[in-house]
Amino acid sequence: MASILLINPSTPGKYVHQNRGGFDRIIGPILRTVLHNEFSFNVGDVCALLPPITLFGLKALFEKLIDVDVLDEQVTPIDYTIRPDLVCITATTLQFERSIEISRNFRREGIATAIGGIHATARPQDCLDEFDVICQGEAENYVSEIVADLNAKQLKKNYKSTGVIHMDAIPFYNYDIGKGHYLPVHVVSFSRGCAFTCDFCSVGASHGHYRSRSVTSVVQEISRVGARFVWFPDATITADTIKTRELLEALGKLHIRWISQITMNVIDKDWLLDLMAESGCISVSVGFESLNESNLKTANKRQNRVEDYYMLIDKLHKRGIAVEGNFMFGFDEDNEDVFEKTAKFIIDTKVDLPQIFV
């Protein structure tokens, strides 16, 4: 049987923790004490903050069909002496240049390479000369075809997803947090896609419209892995507030702590914010994007109103929920004062973790 190696390339500037010997022997027990011994935290040689979810989502798909290994270059160097039949690289735009280097190294050894992920989906023309196979869109639609073609030694140049995958057809992520390479937060995907159509966002283009799993399946997965800390990587966990209510009521019985992303559609739903806090939410990421209403309008960010930002941050903080605020510079209506205004807003509202993008 053929074999596949899945690779997540290193990302320039991404934080990783290098083992510091004596320091780690001190910090490990401290972390376990602070986090109430609710998981085992073994500090590895290198530790990234969160696991690369696409890599382990692909692992869950491929391992049912073929011999597959995974390699996250954030924490493990690539061994170019290994000989899989196909190297599959998943890459964002930030990772694309590194993906080309990896592909060239393997192709020099006569090993075929494939690229998928958001950059290949949006810009397949960039990949034509550097990869043997280009994959676009949701992998669930073509993974079995790739495996069949690989076994028959008849790989095509392009594989493209058609249609939208139902969440019941998407396996939960499969990875081991026990080796200390990632912070011990279990990743559980509740939904995919987005209910909103912001012009700048890749989610709609790559994952289509919003759909979610059954709450029962999510609860069963959290219980199966014994998770106490959960990351829901959904574009927004509050897109369908009725379904979110069902989820939060179920999470409240599990006694977990969780993080995710939300949108401004919760601003007038105090009952939902209460449920978030009661169910164990400790931090959320919010796309504020801009403090200029004209920018929001031209970007079709229709769920946002700047006047609501202050109120939402205050409501979250009063419930003990930290705020990761996402902002962008470079909209058409931005001028030189955008930096000072945004910095003042972040300081005045006490945004816990500002993320700035161009």
N, C-alpha and C positions, 0 to 999 in steps of 0.2 A: 504493500500500500504506500501511496505517496505521503509526503509530510509537508507541513507548512510551518513557517516561523512568522509570528506576528510581532511587529516592532512599533513601539511608540518612540519617536526620535526625541532627543534632548531639545529643550526649549530655551533659547537665549534669555538670560536674565531671570529664569525661574528659580525660586528659592529651594535649595535642598540643604539638609543638615549633614555635615561630615562628622563621623565619630571622633570625639575628643577624649577618649580614654577615661581618665579619672573624672573629668567633668560629667561624662555620661553616667558613670557609676553613682554620682550624686544626684543628678537631675532625674534619672529614672524613678527612684523611690519617691522623690518629691511629687512627680507627676501622678504616680499611682495613688499617693495620699490625697492630693487635691481632687483627683477624679474618683475617689472613694473605692478604689480597687475594683471598679466595675468591668475592667478588662485587663488583660496582660499586655504590658507595653515593653517590648524588647527592643532597645535601641540598636539598629543595625549599623553597618559601616556607613551607609548613606540612607537618609530618610527624607522623603518628599512629604508635602503636607497632605495631599489627597491623591488617591489612586487615579490613573488615567482611565476614565470610565469607558471610552470607546474601545480601548485595547481589551478590557476584560468583558465588555459586551460582545465583541467579536469572538473571544475565546469560548464563551457560552454557546455561540452559534456553531463554530467550527468543530468543537470537540465531540459533538454527536455524530460527526460524519467522517472525520479524518484525524490522523495523528498530528497534534498541534502543540507547539511550544510558544510561550510569550516572553518578550523581552522589553522591559521599560528602560530605555537608555538614561532616563533621569536618575536611576539608582543602580543600574548594572551596565558595565561596558559591553560593547558588541564583540563577540568572538567570530571573526571572519573565517575561521577554519572549519566551522560547522557546515554541513552540506544538506540543507533542506531542499525539497524539489521546487518550492516557491517561497519567496520572502514577500510578505504582505505588510506594507507600511501605511499607517494611518496618520494623517498630518493636517494641522491647521496651517494657515499662511505663515505664521511665525516659524513653523517647523519645516517649511517647504525646502529651503536651501539645504538644510541638513539631510532631508530625505533624499535629495539628489545625490549627495555625497555617499550615503549608505547604499543607494541603488547602484552607483557606479562601482563601488567596491565589490559587491556581490556579482554583478554582471561580468566583471573581469574574470571571475572564477567560473563563469558559465552557468550561473544560477539566475533564473528568471525572477523578476520583481514585479510587484503590483502596488499601486497606490490608490488609497481611498481616503475618505474624510472630506471636510468642508472645502479645502482648496481644490482638490480634484473634481469635486462636484460643481463648483462654481467656475473653475478655470481649467477644463480638461486640455485645452490647447497648450497649456504650459507643460504638460506631462508627456506629450507625444514622443519626444526623442529620448527621454530619460528613463522610461519605465516600459516594461513589456506589456503590462495590463493596466488599464485605467478603470476604476470603479466609481460610479456616481450614484449618490442617493442611498437610501436605506438598504443595508446589506442583506436583511432578511429575504429580500426579493430575488437575490441571485447567488447566495452562498452555495446552495446545493448544485447549481449549474457550474460554478467555478470548480467545485470538488470533482464533479463528473468529468469535466473537460480536462482537468489536471491528470486524473487517473487514466484518461484516454490519450494523453499527450496531445491535446488539441485546444490549447488555451486560445481564447479570442482576444483581440486587442481591447475591446470595450465591453463592460457589463454595466447596465443602467437600470435602476429601479423604476418600475412603472406601478402606479397605484400607491395607496397608503396602507401601511401595515396596521392591522388591528393589534392592540396591546396584548391580547391573549396569545398572540403568536411570537411575542418577544420574550425570550428567557430573562430571568433576573441575572444580574452581574455575578460572575464567578471568580472570586479572587480570595487570597489568603492574607488576612491582616496580621497573622501571628508572627511573621518574620521580622517585624519592626521596620519595614521599608516605607510604610505610610502611617500617618496618624490613624489610630484604631477606630475609625468611623465607618460603619457599614453603609454602603451605597445602595439605595433602593429606589428604583424609578417608578413613580406613580403614574406619570403621564408623559406624553410626547407631543411635540407640536405646540402651537400657540393660538389662542383665540383672538389675538390682536395682529395688526398688519403694519407695524412700524417699518418705514421704508429702509432704514439702515440695517435691519436685523436679518441674520442668516437663518434663523430658526424656521420661519415659514417656507423659505425657498428649499431648505434641506430636509425638513421633517413634516411639512404640510400642516393640515389643520389639527386642532387640539382633540385628543382622545385620551382616555384614562383606563387603568386597570380596575378590576373589581376591588373594593376595599378588603373583602375577605382574603384575596390572594396576597395583598400587601401585608396584612396582619399575620398571615401564615408564614410568609417569608421572614419577617422580623422575628417571629417566635422561633422559627427553624434555626436561624443562625445565632439566636440568643443575644441579639443586638441590644445595647443600652444607649449607644450614640448612633444616630442615623442622619445621613445626608440625602435629601431628596434633590437630585440635580435637575428637576423639571424647570422648563423655561419660566413657568409660573405655577405654583401649586394652588393658587386661588382663582384660576381662570373660571372654573365652574363652582360657584360658591356653595351650591346645594350639595354637590358631590364632595367638596372640601369639608363641609360640615360633617358628613357621614364619616369621612376619613378621620377627622380630628376627634370625634366622639369615640371612635375605636382606638385611636392612639392613646387617649387618656387612660385607658384601662391597662396599657402596657408598661407604664412608668418608665418611659424613655425620655431622652433629650434629643432634640433634632434641629437641623438647620435646613433652609431652602431659599427659594426666591419667590417674591410676591410682586403684585402690581398695584397700582394706585386705585384699583376698583374696590379695595376694601375700606376706603377712607370713611364711608358712612355706615360701616357694618361693625359696630362695637361688639356685637355678639360673636362675630367671627374672630376678632382680635382677642376677645376673652377666651374663646375656645383654643386659640393658638397657644396662649400662655398656659392654660390649664392642661393642655396635652403634652407640654414639655418643650415648646419652642424656645430656643435660647438666642437665635440669631437669624436674621433674614437679609437677603440682598434685594435692593430696590433700584430700579432703573429711573433715576430722576432725569438724567441726560443733560438737561439745560434749564437755566433760570430765565430763559427768554421764551415768552409765549409764541412768538412768531416762529422760532426754531421748532418748537413742538408741533405747531400746526403744519409746517412744510414737511416735517418728518412723519406725519400721520400718527403722531403719538397722542391719539385722541383721549386716552384714559387719564392723561396727566393734566393737572392745573397747578401752576406754581404756588398759588395761594394755599393749596392743600398740603404742600410739602411739610411746612412747619408743624401742622396739626398731626400728620401721620407719624412723624418722628417722635413727637411728644407722646402720642398715644402708645407707641411701641415701647418707649423708654419707661413709661409709667407702669407697664406690664412686665418689666424686666427683660425685654427683648432687645438685643443689640442690633444696630443698623449698619449694614454695609451699603454705602451710597455710591452709585455709579454715575459718572458725569463724562461728558464729551466736549472737547474743544475742536473748533473748526467748522461749525455750522455757518451758513451764509450770513446770518445776522450777527455773528460774533464780531466784536472789535477788541481793541487792546485792553479794555477794562474787564473782560470776561474772566481773566485769571484772578484778579483781586476780589471781584464780586463772588466768585465761586468759593474761594478760600474763606472769605468772611462768612458765607452761608454755612460752610462745613464747621467752622469754629463756633459760630453762634448757636447752631442747632445741636452741637456735640455729636455729629455723625461719628460712629465708633471706628469705622474703617472706610475711608474714602478710596475709591478706585477711579483713576483718571485715564481716559482714552482719547485718542485723536480720531 
